[in-house]
Every structure is written in C-alpha cells, then in structure tokens.
C-alpha cells in the first residue's frame, strides 16, 4: 500500500496542484500569501 504524507495545505489553482505551504509569487508585487492552513 502506498500512503500519502499529510501536508498542511493542498490547493488546486489554475490547474496547478500546490501541496506545500510555500507562496509562489508571479510578479513580485504580492506581499501576502493567501494559502489556507499555513
């Protein structure tokens, strides 16, 4: 059996699955991170 490790935040945005609590900034103008449970 394969077990998935538990992560704090799993979000699907724009077809991209984010499975960690890092903020990915596209243009450098965003100062806050809107990730849930991070």
Chimera marker file (.cmm) of the C-alpha trace (Angstrom):
<marker_set name="trace">
<marker id="1" x="0.000" y="0.000" z="0.000" r="1" g="1" b="0" radius="0.5"/>
<marker id="2" x="1.123" y="3.495" z="-0.778" r="1" g="1" b="0" radius="0.5"/>
<marker id="3" x="0.385" y="6.120" z="1.811" r="1" g="1" b="0" radius="0.5"/>
<marker id="4" x="0.274" y="9.800" z="1.110" r="1" g="1" b="0" radius="0.5"/>
<marker id="5" x="2.088" y="12.004" z="3.567" r="1" g="1" b="0" radius="0.5"/>
<marker id="6" x="-0.023" y="14.553" z="5.385" r="1" g="1" b="0" radius="0.5"/>
<marker id="7" x="0.542" y="18.146" z="4.431" r="1" g="1" b="0" radius="0.5"/>
<marker id="8" x="-0.984" y="21.279" z="5.889" r="1" g="1" b="0" radius="0.5"/>
<marker id="9" x="-2.368" y="22.681" z="2.685" r="1" g="1" b="0" radius="0.5"/>
<marker id="10" x="-3.398" y="21.151" z="-0.622" r="1" g="1" b="0" radius="0.5"/>
<marker id="11" x="-4.873" y="23.559" z="-3.145" r="1" g="1" b="0" radius="0.5"/>
<marker id="12" x="-5.654" y="23.438" z="-6.832" r="1" g="1" b="0" radius="0.5"/>
<marker id="13" x="-5.309" y="26.819" z="-8.534" r="1" g="1" b="0" radius="0.5"/>
<marker id="14" x="-5.346" y="27.350" z="-12.259" r="1" g="1" b="0" radius="0.5"/>
<marker id="15" x="-4.728" y="23.666" z="-12.944" r="1" g="1" b="0" radius="0.5"/>
<marker id="16" x="-1.637" y="23.564" z="-10.694" r="1" g="1" b="0" radius="0.5"/>
<marker id="17" x="-1.684" y="21.440" z="-7.542" r="1" g="1" b="0" radius="0.5"/>
<marker id="18" x="0.104" y="23.052" z="-4.594" r="1" g="1" b="0" radius="0.5"/>
<marker id="19" x="0.956" y="20.575" z="-1.827" r="1" g="1" b="0" radius="0.5"/>
<marker id="20" x="3.089" y="22.686" z="0.487" r="1" g="1" b="0" radius="0.5"/>
<marker id="21" x="2.972" y="25.979" z="2.332" r="1" g="1" b="0" radius="0.5"/>
<marker id="22" x="5.293" y="27.942" z="0.069" r="1" g="1" b="0" radius="0.5"/>
<marker id="23" x="3.987" y="31.082" z="-1.575" r="1" g="1" b="0" radius="0.5"/>
<marker id="24" x="4.536" y="31.249" z="-5.291" r="1" g="1" b="0" radius="0.5"/>
<marker id="25" x="4.602" y="34.860" z="-6.456" r="1" g="1" b="0" radius="0.5"/>
<marker id="26" x="4.158" y="35.518" z="-10.124" r="1" g="1" b="0" radius="0.5"/>
<marker id="27" x="5.114" y="39.170" z="-10.435" r="1" g="1" b="0" radius="0.5"/>
<marker id="28" x="6.763" y="40.105" z="-7.122" r="1" g="1" b="0" radius="0.5"/>
<marker id="29" x="4.019" y="42.610" z="-6.276" r="1" g="1" b="0" radius="0.5"/>
<marker id="30" x="2.063" y="40.324" z="-3.965" r="1" g="1" b="0" radius="0.5"/>
<marker id="31" x="3.111" y="40.765" z="-0.348" r="1" g="1" b="0" radius="0.5"/>
<marker id="32" x="0.710" y="38.417" z="1.381" r="1" g="1" b="0" radius="0.5"/>
<marker id="33" x="0.082" y="34.745" z="0.881" r="1" g="1" b="0" radius="0.5"/>
<marker id="34" x="-3.482" y="33.516" z="0.712" r="1" g="1" b="0" radius="0.5"/>
<marker id="35" x="-2.705" y="29.852" z="1.349" r="1" g="1" b="0" radius="0.5"/>
<marker id="36" x="-5.074" y="28.148" z="3.774" r="1" g="1" b="0" radius="0.5"/>
<marker id="37" x="-3.859" y="26.460" z="6.966" r="1" g="1" b="0" radius="0.5"/>
<marker id="38" x="-0.340" y="27.833" z="6.591" r="1" g="1" b="0" radius="0.5"/>
<link id1="1" id2="2" r="1" g="1" b="0" radius="0.2"/>
<link id1="2" id2="3" r="1" g="1" b="0" radius="0.2"/>
<link id1="3" id2="4" r="1" g="1" b="0" radius="0.2"/>
<link id1="4" id2="5" r="1" g="1" b="0" radius="0.2"/>
<link id1="5" id2="6" r="1" g="1" b="0" radius="0.2"/>
<link id1="6" id2="7" r="1" g="1" b="0" radius="0.2"/>
<link id1="7" id2="8" r="1" g="1" b="0" radius="0.2"/>
<link id1="8" id2="9" r="1" g="1" b="0" radius="0.2"/>
<link id1="9" id2="10" r="1" g="1" b="0" radius="0.2"/>
<link id1="10" id2="11" r="1" g="1" b="0" radius="0.2"/>
<link id1="11" id2="12" r="1" g="1" b="0" radius="0.2"/>
<link id1="12" id2="13" r="1" g="1" b="0" radius="0.2"/>
<link id1="13" id2="14" r="1" g="1" b="0" radius="0.2"/>
<link id1="14" id2="15" r="1" g="1" b="0" radius="0.2"/>
<link id1="15" id2="16" r="1" g="1" b="0" radius="0.2"/>
<link id1="16" id2="17" r="1" g="1" b="0" radius="0.2"/>
<link id1="17" id2="18" r="1" g="1" b="0" radius="0.2"/>
<link id1="18" id2="19" r="1" g="1" b="0" radius="0.2"/>
<link id1="19" id2="20" r="1" g="1" b="0" radius="0.2"/>
<link id1="20" id2="21" r="1" g="1" b="0" radius="0.2"/>
<link id1="21" id2="22" r="1" g="1" b="0" radius="0.2"/>
<link id1="22" id2="23" r="1" g="1" b="0" radius="0.2"/>
<link id1="23" id2="24" r="1" g="1" b="0" radius="0.2"/>
<link id1="24" id2="25" r="1" g="1" b="0" radius="0.2"/>
<link id1="25" id2="26" r="1" g="1" b="0" radius="0.2"/>
<link id1="26" id2="27" r="1" g="1" b="0" radius="0.2"/>
<link id1="27" id2="28" r="1" g="1" b="0" radius="0.2"/>
<link id1="28" id2="29" r="1" g="1" b="0" radius="0.2"/>
<link id1="29" id2="30" r="1" g="1" b="0" radius="0.2"/>
<link id1="30" id2="31" r="1" g="1" b="0" radius="0.2"/>
<link id1="31" id2="32" r="1" g="1" b="0" radius="0.2"/>
<link id1="32" id2="33" r="1" g="1" b="0" radius="0.2"/>
<link id1="33" id2="34" r="1" g="1" b="0" radius="0.2"/>
<link id1="34" id2="35" r="1" g="1" b="0" radius="0.2"/>
<link id1="35" id2="36" r="1" g="1" b="0" radius="0.2"/>
<link id1="36" id2="37" r="1" g="1" b="0" radius="0.2"/>
<link id1="37" id2="38" r="1" g="1" b="0" radius="0.2"/>
</marker_set>
